[in-house]
Protein backbone atom coordinates (compact mmCIF):
# COMPACT_ATOMS: atom_id res chain seq x y z
CA UNK A 1 0.00 0.00 0.00
CA UNK A 2 0.99 3.60 -0.49
CA UNK A 3 2.68 5.12 2.57
CA UNK A 4 0.35 7.78 3.98
CA UNK A 5 0.16 9.08 7.50
CA UNK A 6 -2.90 10.39 9.30
CA UNK A 7 -2.25 13.91 7.94
CA UNK A 8 -2.69 12.67 4.36
CA UNK A 9 1.03 12.87 3.63
CA UNK A 10 2.60 10.63 1.02
CA UNK A 11 6.16 9.51 0.40
CA UNK A 12 7.52 9.54 -3.17
CA UNK A 13 10.77 8.25 -4.64
CA UNK A 14 11.50 10.18 -7.82
CA UNK A 15 14.53 8.81 -9.63
CA UNK A 16 16.13 7.91 -6.30
CA UNK A 17 15.31 11.20 -4.52
CA UNK A 18 12.77 11.14 -1.69
CA UNK A 19 9.94 13.63 -1.46
CA UNK A 20 7.09 13.92 1.02
CA UNK A 21 3.98 15.87 0.18
CA UNK A 22 0.23 15.66 0.63
CA UNK A 23 -2.44 13.94 -1.41
CA UNK A 24 -4.15 17.36 -1.58
CA UNK A 25 -1.09 18.79 -3.35
CA UNK A 26 -0.79 15.90 -5.81
CA UNK A 27 -4.48 16.08 -6.68
CA UNK A 28 -4.94 19.88 -6.84
CA UNK A 29 -5.03 19.82 -10.67
CA UNK A 30 -8.00 17.49 -11.17
CA UNK A 31 -7.20 16.92 -14.86
CA UNK A 32 -3.63 15.74 -14.24
CA UNK A 33 -2.30 12.20 -14.33
CA UNK A 34 -1.01 12.65 -10.76
CA UNK A 35 -4.53 13.54 -9.60
CA UNK A 36 -5.94 10.47 -11.33
CA UNK A 37 -3.28 8.24 -9.80
CA UNK A 38 -3.65 9.49 -6.25
CA UNK A 39 -7.42 9.92 -6.27
CA UNK A 40 -7.67 6.15 -6.43
CA UNK A 41 -8.35 5.72 -10.16
CA UNK A 42 -5.20 3.62 -10.72
CA UNK A 43 -3.23 1.01 -8.84
CA UNK A 44 0.05 2.57 -7.71
CA UNK A 45 2.96 0.21 -7.03
CA UNK A 46 5.10 0.98 -4.02
CA UNK A 47 8.56 0.14 -2.77
CA UNK A 48 9.19 -1.81 0.44
CA UNK A 49 9.11 1.41 2.49
CA UNK A 50 5.71 2.34 1.03
CA UNK A 51 7.06 5.07 -1.24
CA UNK A 52 5.69 5.42 -4.75
CA UNK A 53 8.50 5.18 -7.29
CA UNK A 54 8.60 7.21 -10.50
CA UNK A 55 11.47 6.90 -12.95
CA UNK A 56 11.65 10.63 -13.64
CA UNK A 57 14.20 13.41 -13.26
CA UNK A 58 14.04 14.44 -9.58
CA UNK A 59 15.15 18.01 -10.33
CA UNK A 60 12.28 18.49 -12.76
CA UNK A 61 9.81 16.81 -10.41
CA UNK A 62 10.83 19.29 -7.71
CA UNK A 63 9.68 22.07 -10.06
CA UNK A 64 6.40 20.24 -10.71
CA UNK A 65 5.87 19.87 -6.97
CA UNK A 66 6.58 23.57 -6.42
CA UNK A 67 4.06 24.39 -9.15
CA UNK A 68 1.43 22.13 -7.60
CA UNK A 69 1.98 23.72 -4.19
CA UNK A 70 1.63 27.18 -5.74
CA UNK A 71 -1.52 26.06 -7.58
CA UNK A 72 -3.02 24.58 -4.38
CA UNK A 73 -2.31 27.77 -2.45
CA UNK A 74 -3.56 30.03 -5.26
CA UNK A 75 -6.82 28.11 -5.47
CA UNK A 76 -7.26 28.29 -1.71
CA UNK A 77 -6.63 32.04 -1.70
CA UNK A 78 -8.97 32.69 -4.63
CA UNK A 79 -11.77 30.30 -3.63
CA UNK A 80 -10.94 27.82 -6.37
CA UNK A 81 -10.65 30.20 -9.33
CA UNK A 82 -7.03 30.76 -10.30
CA UNK A 83 -7.81 32.87 -13.37
CA UNK A 84 -5.53 35.90 -13.69
CA UNK A 85 -4.05 36.56 -10.29
CA UNK A 86 -0.89 37.69 -8.60
CA UNK A 87 -0.41 34.65 -6.37
CA UNK A 88 2.70 33.34 -8.07
CA UNK A 89 4.73 32.81 -11.21
CA UNK A 90 2.92 32.48 -14.50
CA UNK A 91 5.31 29.82 -15.81
CA UNK A 92 7.99 27.50 -14.52
CA UNK A 93 9.98 27.34 -17.77
CA UNK A 94 12.23 24.34 -17.00
CA UNK A 95 9.32 22.12 -16.06
CA UNK A 96 6.54 22.98 -18.51
CA UNK A 97 7.50 20.19 -20.94
CA UNK A 98 7.75 17.60 -18.16
CA UNK A 99 4.47 18.78 -16.64
CA UNK A 100 2.69 18.49 -19.96
CA UNK A 101 4.17 15.01 -20.44
CA UNK A 102 2.72 14.02 -17.05
CA UNK A 103 -0.70 15.43 -17.95
CA UNK A 104 -0.61 18.60 -15.85
CA UNK A 105 -2.34 21.67 -17.21
CA UNK A 106 -0.92 25.18 -17.12
mmCIF file of the C-alpha atoms, coordinates in Angstrom:
data_MODEL
# 
_entry.id   MODEL 
# 
loop_
_atom_site.group_PDB 
_atom_site.id 
_atom_site.type_symbol 
_atom_site.label_atom_id 
_atom_site.label_alt_id 
_atom_site.label_comp_id 
_atom_site.label_asym_id 
_atom_site.label_entity_id 
_atom_site.label_seq_id 
_atom_site.pdbx_PDB_ins_code 
_atom_site.Cartn_x 
_atom_site.Cartn_y 
_atom_site.Cartn_z 
_atom_site.occupancy 
_atom_site.B_iso_or_equiv 
_atom_site.pdbx_formal_charge 
_atom_site.auth_seq_id 
_atom_site.auth_comp_id 
_atom_site.auth_asym_id 
_atom_site.auth_atom_id 
_atom_site.pdbx_PDB_model_num 
ATOM 1   C CA . UNK A 1 1   ? 0.000   0.000  0.000   1.00 0.00 ? 1   UNK A CA 1 
ATOM 2   C CA . UNK A 1 2   ? 0.992   3.604  -0.490  1.00 0.00 ? 2   UNK A CA 1 
ATOM 3   C CA . UNK A 1 3   ? 2.676   5.121  2.566   1.00 0.00 ? 3   UNK A CA 1 
ATOM 4   C CA . UNK A 1 4   ? 0.350   7.777  3.981   1.00 0.00 ? 4   UNK A CA 1 
ATOM 5   C CA . UNK A 1 5   ? 0.158   9.076  7.495   1.00 0.00 ? 5   UNK A CA 1 
ATOM 6   C CA . UNK A 1 6   ? -2.895  10.393 9.297   1.00 0.00 ? 6   UNK A CA 1 
ATOM 7   C CA . UNK A 1 7   ? -2.245  13.911 7.943   1.00 0.00 ? 7   UNK A CA 1 
ATOM 8   C CA . UNK A 1 8   ? -2.692  12.675 4.364   1.00 0.00 ? 8   UNK A CA 1 
ATOM 9   C CA . UNK A 1 9   ? 1.026   12.870 3.627   1.00 0.00 ? 9   UNK A CA 1 
ATOM 10  C CA . UNK A 1 10  ? 2.600   10.627 1.021   1.00 0.00 ? 10  UNK A CA 1 
ATOM 11  C CA . UNK A 1 11  ? 6.163   9.510  0.395   1.00 0.00 ? 11  UNK A CA 1 
ATOM 12  C CA . UNK A 1 12  ? 7.518   9.545  -3.167  1.00 0.00 ? 12  UNK A CA 1 
ATOM 13  C CA . UNK A 1 13  ? 10.773  8.251  -4.642  1.00 0.00 ? 13  UNK A CA 1 
ATOM 14  C CA . UNK A 1 14  ? 11.497  10.178 -7.821  1.00 0.00 ? 14  UNK A CA 1 
ATOM 15  C CA . UNK A 1 15  ? 14.530  8.810  -9.628  1.00 0.00 ? 15  UNK A CA 1 
ATOM 16  C CA . UNK A 1 16  ? 16.131  7.910  -6.297  1.00 0.00 ? 16  UNK A CA 1 
ATOM 17  C CA . UNK A 1 17  ? 15.305  11.200 -4.518  1.00 0.00 ? 17  UNK A CA 1 
ATOM 18  C CA . UNK A 1 18  ? 12.774  11.135 -1.687  1.00 0.00 ? 18  UNK A CA 1 
ATOM 19  C CA . UNK A 1 19  ? 9.938   13.629 -1.459  1.00 0.00 ? 19  UNK A CA 1 
ATOM 20  C CA . UNK A 1 20  ? 7.092   13.918 1.018   1.00 0.00 ? 20  UNK A CA 1 
ATOM 21  C CA . UNK A 1 21  ? 3.979   15.873 0.181   1.00 0.00 ? 21  UNK A CA 1 
ATOM 22  C CA . UNK A 1 22  ? 0.230   15.662 0.634   1.00 0.00 ? 22  UNK A CA 1 
ATOM 23  C CA . UNK A 1 23  ? -2.439  13.941 -1.413  1.00 0.00 ? 23  UNK A CA 1 
ATOM 24  C CA . UNK A 1 24  ? -4.148  17.358 -1.583  1.00 0.00 ? 24  UNK A CA 1 
ATOM 25  C CA . UNK A 1 25  ? -1.095  18.789 -3.352  1.00 0.00 ? 25  UNK A CA 1 
ATOM 26  C CA . UNK A 1 26  ? -0.786  15.901 -5.810  1.00 0.00 ? 26  UNK A CA 1 
ATOM 27  C CA . UNK A 1 27  ? -4.484  16.085 -6.678  1.00 0.00 ? 27  UNK A CA 1 
ATOM 28  C CA . UNK A 1 28  ? -4.939  19.878 -6.841  1.00 0.00 ? 28  UNK A CA 1 
ATOM 29  C CA . UNK A 1 29  ? -5.028  19.823 -10.669 1.00 0.00 ? 29  UNK A CA 1 
ATOM 30  C CA . UNK A 1 30  ? -8.005  17.495 -11.174 1.00 0.00 ? 30  UNK A CA 1 
ATOM 31  C CA . UNK A 1 31  ? -7.200  16.918 -14.858 1.00 0.00 ? 31  UNK A CA 1 
ATOM 32  C CA . UNK A 1 32  ? -3.625  15.740 -14.243 1.00 0.00 ? 32  UNK A CA 1 
ATOM 33  C CA . UNK A 1 33  ? -2.302  12.205 -14.327 1.00 0.00 ? 33  UNK A CA 1 
ATOM 34  C CA . UNK A 1 34  ? -1.010  12.653 -10.761 1.00 0.00 ? 34  UNK A CA 1 
ATOM 35  C CA . UNK A 1 35  ? -4.530  13.544 -9.600  1.00 0.00 ? 35  UNK A CA 1 
ATOM 36  C CA . UNK A 1 36  ? -5.935  10.469 -11.332 1.00 0.00 ? 36  UNK A CA 1 
ATOM 37  C CA . UNK A 1 37  ? -3.276  8.236  -9.801  1.00 0.00 ? 37  UNK A CA 1 
ATOM 38  C CA . UNK A 1 38  ? -3.651  9.493  -6.247  1.00 0.00 ? 38  UNK A CA 1 
ATOM 39  C CA . UNK A 1 39  ? -7.422  9.919  -6.267  1.00 0.00 ? 39  UNK A CA 1 
ATOM 40  C CA . UNK A 1 40  ? -7.672  6.147  -6.430  1.00 0.00 ? 40  UNK A CA 1 
ATOM 41  C CA . UNK A 1 41  ? -8.345  5.720  -10.155 1.00 0.00 ? 41  UNK A CA 1 
ATOM 42  C CA . UNK A 1 42  ? -5.203  3.622  -10.719 1.00 0.00 ? 42  UNK A CA 1 
ATOM 43  C CA . UNK A 1 43  ? -3.227  1.012  -8.837  1.00 0.00 ? 43  UNK A CA 1 
ATOM 44  C CA . UNK A 1 44  ? 0.049   2.569  -7.709  1.00 0.00 ? 44  UNK A CA 1 
ATOM 45  C CA . UNK A 1 45  ? 2.959   0.209  -7.035  1.00 0.00 ? 45  UNK A CA 1 
ATOM 46  C CA . UNK A 1 46  ? 5.096   0.977  -4.020  1.00 0.00 ? 46  UNK A CA 1 
ATOM 47  C CA . UNK A 1 47  ? 8.557   0.142  -2.770  1.00 0.00 ? 47  UNK A CA 1 
ATOM 48  C CA . UNK A 1 48  ? 9.186   -1.811 0.443   1.00 0.00 ? 48  UNK A CA 1 
ATOM 49  C CA . UNK A 1 49  ? 9.115   1.411  2.487   1.00 0.00 ? 49  UNK A CA 1 
ATOM 50  C CA . UNK A 1 50  ? 5.709   2.342  1.030   1.00 0.00 ? 50  UNK A CA 1 
ATOM 51  C CA . UNK A 1 51  ? 7.058   5.074  -1.244  1.00 0.00 ? 51  UNK A CA 1 
ATOM 52  C CA . UNK A 1 52  ? 5.691   5.424  -4.752  1.00 0.00 ? 52  UNK A CA 1 
ATOM 53  C CA . UNK A 1 53  ? 8.504   5.180  -7.294  1.00 0.00 ? 53  UNK A CA 1 
ATOM 54  C CA . UNK A 1 54  ? 8.596   7.214  -10.499 1.00 0.00 ? 54  UNK A CA 1 
ATOM 55  C CA . UNK A 1 55  ? 11.470  6.903  -12.949 1.00 0.00 ? 55  UNK A CA 1 
ATOM 56  C CA . UNK A 1 56  ? 11.648  10.632 -13.641 1.00 0.00 ? 56  UNK A CA 1 
ATOM 57  C CA . UNK A 1 57  ? 14.202  13.408 -13.259 1.00 0.00 ? 57  UNK A CA 1 
ATOM 58  C CA . UNK A 1 58  ? 14.039  14.438 -9.578  1.00 0.00 ? 58  UNK A CA 1 
ATOM 59  C CA . UNK A 1 59  ? 15.153  18.007 -10.328 1.00 0.00 ? 59  UNK A CA 1 
ATOM 60  C CA . UNK A 1 60  ? 12.279  18.494 -12.760 1.00 0.00 ? 60  UNK A CA 1 
ATOM 61  C CA . UNK A 1 61  ? 9.814   16.809 -10.406 1.00 0.00 ? 61  UNK A CA 1 
ATOM 62  C CA . UNK A 1 62  ? 10.826  19.294 -7.711  1.00 0.00 ? 62  UNK A CA 1 
ATOM 63  C CA . UNK A 1 63  ? 9.677   22.066 -10.059 1.00 0.00 ? 63  UNK A CA 1 
ATOM 64  C CA . UNK A 1 64  ? 6.399   20.244 -10.713 1.00 0.00 ? 64  UNK A CA 1 
ATOM 65  C CA . UNK A 1 65  ? 5.867   19.866 -6.968  1.00 0.00 ? 65  UNK A CA 1 
ATOM 66  C CA . UNK A 1 66  ? 6.579   23.573 -6.420  1.00 0.00 ? 66  UNK A CA 1 
ATOM 67  C CA . UNK A 1 67  ? 4.064   24.395 -9.151  1.00 0.00 ? 67  UNK A CA 1 
ATOM 68  C CA . UNK A 1 68  ? 1.427   22.131 -7.603  1.00 0.00 ? 68  UNK A CA 1 
ATOM 69  C CA . UNK A 1 69  ? 1.983   23.725 -4.193  1.00 0.00 ? 69  UNK A CA 1 
ATOM 70  C CA . UNK A 1 70  ? 1.633   27.176 -5.744  1.00 0.00 ? 70  UNK A CA 1 
ATOM 71  C CA . UNK A 1 71  ? -1.523  26.065 -7.575  1.00 0.00 ? 71  UNK A CA 1 
ATOM 72  C CA . UNK A 1 72  ? -3.021  24.577 -4.382  1.00 0.00 ? 72  UNK A CA 1 
ATOM 73  C CA . UNK A 1 73  ? -2.307  27.772 -2.446  1.00 0.00 ? 73  UNK A CA 1 
ATOM 74  C CA . UNK A 1 74  ? -3.556  30.028 -5.260  1.00 0.00 ? 74  UNK A CA 1 
ATOM 75  C CA . UNK A 1 75  ? -6.824  28.106 -5.470  1.00 0.00 ? 75  UNK A CA 1 
ATOM 76  C CA . UNK A 1 76  ? -7.264  28.294 -1.706  1.00 0.00 ? 76  UNK A CA 1 
ATOM 77  C CA . UNK A 1 77  ? -6.632  32.039 -1.699  1.00 0.00 ? 77  UNK A CA 1 
ATOM 78  C CA . UNK A 1 78  ? -8.972  32.690 -4.634  1.00 0.00 ? 78  UNK A CA 1 
ATOM 79  C CA . UNK A 1 79  ? -11.768 30.300 -3.627  1.00 0.00 ? 79  UNK A CA 1 
ATOM 80  C CA . UNK A 1 80  ? -10.943 27.821 -6.375  1.00 0.00 ? 80  UNK A CA 1 
ATOM 81  C CA . UNK A 1 81  ? -10.647 30.199 -9.328  1.00 0.00 ? 81  UNK A CA 1 
ATOM 82  C CA . UNK A 1 82  ? -7.032  30.764 -10.298 1.00 0.00 ? 82  UNK A CA 1 
ATOM 83  C CA . UNK A 1 83  ? -7.808  32.872 -13.370 1.00 0.00 ? 83  UNK A CA 1 
ATOM 84  C CA . UNK A 1 84  ? -5.532  35.902 -13.688 1.00 0.00 ? 84  UNK A CA 1 
ATOM 85  C CA . UNK A 1 85  ? -4.054  36.562 -10.288 1.00 0.00 ? 85  UNK A CA 1 
ATOM 86  C CA . UNK A 1 86  ? -0.888  37.693 -8.598  1.00 0.00 ? 86  UNK A CA 1 
ATOM 87  C CA . UNK A 1 87  ? -0.405  34.647 -6.371  1.00 0.00 ? 87  UNK A CA 1 
ATOM 88  C CA . UNK A 1 88  ? 2.703   33.341 -8.067  1.00 0.00 ? 88  UNK A CA 1 
ATOM 89  C CA . UNK A 1 89  ? 4.727   32.815 -11.208 1.00 0.00 ? 89  UNK A CA 1 
ATOM 90  C CA . UNK A 1 90  ? 2.920   32.485 -14.504 1.00 0.00 ? 90  UNK A CA 1 
ATOM 91  C CA . UNK A 1 91  ? 5.311   29.818 -15.812 1.00 0.00 ? 91  UNK A CA 1 
ATOM 92  C CA . UNK A 1 92  ? 7.985   27.501 -14.522 1.00 0.00 ? 92  UNK A CA 1 
ATOM 93  C CA . UNK A 1 93  ? 9.985   27.344 -17.766 1.00 0.00 ? 93  UNK A CA 1 
ATOM 94  C CA . UNK A 1 94  ? 12.229  24.337 -16.999 1.00 0.00 ? 94  UNK A CA 1 
ATOM 95  C CA . UNK A 1 95  ? 9.318   22.122 -16.059 1.00 0.00 ? 95  UNK A CA 1 
ATOM 96  C CA . UNK A 1 96  ? 6.545   22.978 -18.513 1.00 0.00 ? 96  UNK A CA 1 
ATOM 97  C CA . UNK A 1 97  ? 7.495   20.194 -20.944 1.00 0.00 ? 97  UNK A CA 1 
ATOM 98  C CA . UNK A 1 98  ? 7.754   17.599 -18.157 1.00 0.00 ? 98  UNK A CA 1 
ATOM 99  C CA . UNK A 1 99  ? 4.469   18.779 -16.644 1.00 0.00 ? 99  UNK A CA 1 
ATOM 100 C CA . UNK A 1 100 ? 2.694   18.494 -19.963 1.00 0.00 ? 100 UNK A CA 1 
ATOM 101 C CA . UNK A 1 101 ? 4.174   15.008 -20.442 1.00 0.00 ? 101 UNK A CA 1 
ATOM 102 C CA . UNK A 1 102 ? 2.717   14.017 -17.053 1.00 0.00 ? 102 UNK A CA 1 
ATOM 103 C CA . UNK A 1 103 ? -0.702  15.429 -17.945 1.00 0.00 ? 103 UNK A CA 1 
ATOM 104 C CA . UNK A 1 104 ? -0.607  18.600 -15.847 1.00 0.00 ? 104 UNK A CA 1 
ATOM 105 C CA . UNK A 1 105 ? -2.343  21.673 -17.213 1.00 0.00 ? 105 UNK A CA 1 
ATOM 106 C CA . UNK A 1 106 ? -0.922  25.178 -17.121 1.00 0.00 ? 106 UNK A CA 1 
# 
